[in-house]
Amino acid sequence: MEARAQATYVRISPRKVKIVLDLIRNKPVDEAMAIVKFTPKAACEPIAKLLKSAAANAEIKNLSRDALYVSECFVCPGPIMKRIRPRAQGRAYRIEKRTSHITVVLKEKE
């Protein structure tokens, strides 16, 4: 049995999210929440919300919270919003505002 939670179109670069996800992979849920809480990264806020959601989904499926661990967590790039930055002499540079689709899967230790 597994519990899954997914956040789509999160307005943060996948590269920044991956740094935090690598810290919590294969950790117990409580330890992962503590890591996310005390890591000074912008990606921690949506990841903490996602961990809480996955833990709530696990409770609905009657999984023991003490035995839960982060079995999978990954990020996929979402659509990129293209914006224009005015530059000198009438030129324009493109700014790419990246989005992420974050997935967290919790499983019960056997």
C-alpha positions as CSV (number, residue, x, y, z in Angstrom):
1,M,0.0,0.0,0.0
2,E,1.1,3.5,-0.7
3,A,-0.1,7.0,-0.3
4,R,0.6,9.6,-2.9
5,A,0.3,13.4,-3.2
6,Q,1.0,15.6,-6.2
7,A,1.3,19.4,-6.6
8,T,1.1,20.7,-10.1
9,Y,2.1,24.1,-11.6
10,V,4.1,25.1,-8.6
11,R,5.8,28.4,-9.5
12,I,9.4,27.4,-8.7
13,S,12.2,26.0,-10.8
14,P,12.4,22.1,-10.8
15,R,16.2,22.5,-10.2
16,K,15.6,24.2,-6.9
17,V,12.9,21.7,-5.8
18,K,15.2,18.7,-6.6
19,I,17.8,19.9,-4.0
20,V,15.2,19.6,-1.2
21,L,13.7,16.3,-2.5
22,D,17.1,14.7,-2.4
23,L,17.4,15.5,1.3
24,I,14.2,13.7,2.3
25,R,14.2,10.7,0.0
26,N,14.0,7.3,2.0
27,K,13.5,9.1,5.3
28,P,10.7,8.5,7.8
29,V,7.9,11.1,7.5
30,D,8.5,12.8,10.8
31,E,12.2,13.2,10.0
32,A,11.5,14.4,6.5
33,M,9.1,17.1,8.0
34,A,11.8,18.2,10.4
35,I,14.4,18.4,7.6
36,V,12.0,20.5,5.4
37,K,11.0,22.7,8.3
38,F,14.6,23.7,9.1
39,T,16.0,23.9,5.6
40,P,16.2,27.5,4.4
41,K,15.0,27.0,0.8
42,A,12.1,28.4,-1.0
43,A,11.0,24.9,-2.2
44,C,10.4,23.8,1.4
45,E,7.0,25.4,1.7
46,P,5.2,23.5,-1.1
47,I,7.1,20.3,-0.2
48,A,6.0,20.5,3.5
49,K,2.4,21.0,2.4
50,L,2.7,18.0,0.1
51,L,4.2,15.8,2.8
52,K,1.2,16.7,5.1
53,S,-1.2,15.9,2.3
54,A,0.4,12.5,1.6
55,A,0.4,11.6,5.3
56,A,-3.3,12.5,5.5
57,N,-3.9,10.3,2.4
58,A,-2.1,7.5,4.2
59,E,-4.3,7.8,7.3
60,I,-7.4,7.5,5.1
61,K,-5.9,4.3,3.7
62,N,-5.4,3.0,7.3
63,L,-1.6,3.0,7.1
64,S,0.4,3.4,10.3
65,R,1.9,6.9,10.5
66,D,4.9,5.6,12.6
67,A,5.9,3.2,9.8
68,L,5.6,5.6,6.9
69,Y,8.6,6.7,4.9
70,V,9.2,8.7,1.7
71,S,9.7,5.9,-0.8
72,E,9.6,8.1,-3.9
73,C,9.8,11.8,-4.5
74,F,10.4,13.5,-7.8
75,V,9.9,16.7,-9.7
76,C,8.9,17.1,-13.4
77,P,9.2,20.4,-15.3
78,G,5.8,22.0,-15.9
79,P,5.0,24.6,-18.6
80,I,7.4,27.6,-18.9
81,M,5.9,31.1,-18.8
82,K,7.8,33.3,-21.3
83,R,8.3,37.0,-20.4
84,I,10.2,39.8,-22.0
85,R,12.8,42.0,-20.3
86,P,13.5,45.3,-22.1
87,R,17.2,45.9,-22.8
88,A,19.4,48.7,-24.3
89,Q,18.9,50.0,-27.8
90,G,15.3,48.5,-28.2
91,R,16.4,44.9,-27.7
92,A,14.4,42.4,-25.6
93,Y,15.7,39.5,-23.6
94,R,13.5,36.5,-22.8
95,I,12.9,35.5,-19.2
96,E,11.6,32.0,-18.6
97,K,9.5,31.6,-15.5
98,R,9.6,27.8,-14.8
99,T,7.0,25.7,-13.1
100,S,7.2,22.3,-11.4
101,H,5.0,19.2,-10.9
102,I,6.1,17.7,-7.6
103,T,5.1,14.1,-6.5
104,V,5.6,12.5,-3.1
105,V,4.9,8.8,-2.5
106,L,4.8,7.4,1.1
107,K,5.0,3.6,1.9
108,E,4.8,1.6,5.0
109,K,7.9,-0.2,6.3
110,E,7.5,-3.9,6.6
